[in-house]
Amino acid sequence: MGGKRDKHAYVAALKAYNAYANKLNQAEHIARESNVADIDIVKSGVISRYPINEATLNKKFNRR
């Protein structure tokens, strides 16, 4: 318990959170202003590297 792997996993999770925290907060704020029904879909679009405006318009996330 509390070994190197746990520490590395924690650090990786913290870095991932910090990388997306501001953008996800911004997306949630814009989604609430736009009366979007499912904010989690907007957030998943943002994590998938779509612009917030496309994610709030609920465009199909299939550009790849």
N, C-alpha and C positions, 0 to 999 in steps of 0.2 A: 504494500500500500504506500502511495506517495512516492513512487519511484520516478526515474527519469522519463519514462513513457508518459506517465500521468502529467508531469510538468510540461513536456513538449506538447501534449494534446491540449492542455489548458492554454498555453501560450498561443498555439495555432488558432484556437477558438476565439481568444481575445483579439488577435490580429484581424481575423475575419470580421468580427463584430465591429471593431473600430473602423475598418475599411468601408463598411456599409451604413453605419449608424446615422450619420448626418443625412445621407441621401434618402434612407428609409424614412426618417422623420420628416423630411421635406415632402416626400411622396405621400405620406399619410396626411399631412396638412393639406396638400393640394387636393387629394382625393376627398377629404371631408368637405372642403369648400365646393367641390364639384358634385357633391351628393352621390358619390360612387357607392354602389351597394356592397361590393366585396373588396375591402381594402387589401386583403391578403393577395388577391390576384394582381393588384397593382404592384405590391411589393415584390412578388415573384417575377413580374416583368422587369422591374428595376434591377433585381439581382441577375436576371438574364441579360442585362446590359441594354435594355430598351430605354429610350428617353421617357421621362415621367409623363409628358403630354401624350405620347402614344399609349402608354400603359393605362392612363386614366380614361382614354377614349375606348379602351377595351378592344384594341385592334388585335388581330390574330397574331400570335407570337410564332410565326413560322417562316421567317425571312432567311433562315440558314440554308 
